[in-house]
Amino acid sequence: MLLGLWASACRPWVISATAFADIVFTVNLDSTSLVGTPGTAVTFTGTILNASGVELFLNGAGGYLSSPELTLDLTPFFTLTPLSLLDGDSYSGDIFSVAISGVALPGDYSGTFNIQGGVDSATFDPVGSADFQVEVADGCSSSRTVLCHPPRVCMLGLGCPSLSAARPQASVYRAVPGRVDS
């Protein structure tokens, strides 16, 4: 036991990152809620800050989404963020994306993004997280730029020749303050 205490006292640099995770390593999203339409993706941007007192490696990422119609895309994290952050360093930019399935229903969906890492490249302790929300719009919104989808009148490829001429075409709308479209 005495040898164990001596070994711990002589190696102060061996510190678990979990001691720092909730207090001094932060993931701040520029916006915690983004809007998208079925068949598109939204990208969350923000700042990852290390104020832990030690260099922390960013070794992995993951997360949770409340709908199987949404997919967490970690490509921005693995291609853009640094492998590690020295104490006091930060990264600002794209962090992760969420792809919205073409069959996702309109509504609000929640999620959590997590970063794993630690004091070396082999540690995968939780070091930071951020909660977020994705609003799936119905396709037409007067306050945001979104893609408008035609109504899904005919399903399963049954065809509706009499209705095909009456279906509106997909178009892109950009909301203009003070303008009312009829």
N, C-alpha and C positions, 0 to 999 in steps of 0.2 A: 504494500500500500504506500509506503514511504517513497518507493521508486516511482510509482505512478504519479504522486503529487509533485515530485521533483521534475519528472518528464513534462508535466503540464506547465509548471512554472517556467521551465527553460524554453518552451515553445509557445510564446504568447501570440505568434502569428497564426497559429492553428485555431481559427475561430469559425464557428458555424455561421453561415450567412443568415440563418433563420433568426438569429438574435437581432439582426438589422432590418429584417424584411418589412415589418409593419410600420416602422418609425422613420427611417432615414433613406430608404430606397423607394422612390415614387414613380408612378406612371400616371401622368396627367394628360387626359385626352383634350384636344382643343374643343371638341363637341362630343358630349356623351350620347347624343341622339342624332341619327342621320336618317334621311328619307330616300327610299329607292322604289323602283317598280319591278314587277316580276320580269325575270330574264336579265337583270342588271346586277351590278355590284357597287357597294359603297366602301370607301377607304377611310379608316380612322387615322387621324394624324394627332401628334401630341409631342410631349417631352418626357423622356426617361431620365431621372436625376439620381445620381449616387452621392449621398452625403453620409455614408456609413463609417467613414474613417479608414476604410481599406479599399483596395481595388476589388471590384466584383466582376466576375465573368458572367456573361449572358449566354448560357449554354442550351437553353431550350425554351419553348413556348407552347401553349395549349389554351384550351378554353372550353366553354360550355355555351350552347345555344338552346333556346327554349323551343325551337321548331326544327324538325328534320328537313324542312324546305329551305333552310339557310345553311350555308357552309362557311366555316371559318377558314380563311386563306392566310397562311402565315408567311407567304413569300416575301412581303415587305420586311418583316422582322428578320428573316434569315439572310436577306440580300442587302439590306440597307443599314441595319444597326451594327455598331462595333461589336467585336468579340468580347470586349471588356470595357468597363468604365473605371477610371481612376477616381479616387475620392474627390468630390467636387465637380467632376465632369458630367456632361449631359449629352443626350442625343435628341434632336428635334427633327421631325419629319414624319413620313408614312410609317405606321407601326403594324397595322394588319388590315385586311379587307374582309368583307362578308359578301358572299355571292348569294343572290336571291333566285331561287328556282323559278322557272317560267310558270309553274302552277301554284306558287305561294299565294295564299289568300290575303287580302288587305287586313292590316291590323298592326299592333305593336308587339314586338318580340324582344325579349331581353337576352343578355349574354354576359359572360365574364371572360376577360382575357388575362392569362397568367404568364409570368416569366419565371423560369427556373434557372438557377445558377448558384454561384458561391465564390469562395476565395481561390478556386482553381478551375481548370477546364473539365474536371471530372466530377464536379459537385452539381447536383440537381435539386437543391433546396428551393422552396418557393421564396422568391425575393421581391416580387411585386405583382400587383393585379389591378385591373380596372373594370368596373361594371359599365355596360353600355346598353343602348336600345336601338333597334332598327325598326323604323316604321315602313311597312310595305303599303304604298299608296295604291289606290284602285286603278291608276293609270292616268287620270286627269285631275289636276289640282290647279286652282287659280292662284296660289301663292308661291308655287315652286316650279322650276323647270323640270318637267317629267315627260316621259313618252306615253302617249295615249294609245291604248290598245282597243281594237274594235270589239264589240260585244261578242261573247262566245255563244252564239245562238245554235250552231250546229255542232254536235259532239260526235265522237267516235267515227268520224269519216262518213257519216250517213249522207251528207250533202243536203243542201237546201237551195236548189237552183232558183226558186222564186224569191228567196230572200237575199241572194248574193248581190244583186244590183242595189239593194237598199242599205247594205252594210257600209258604215263609214270607213274610210281609209285611215290607217295609222298616221298620225302627224305629231310633230313636236310643238309644244306650246311654251312660250316664255312669258311669264307673268309680267305685265307692264302696269306699274302703279297708276291708278286713276283711270285705266282703260277698261271698258266693259264690252266683252265680246257677246254678240247675239247669235 
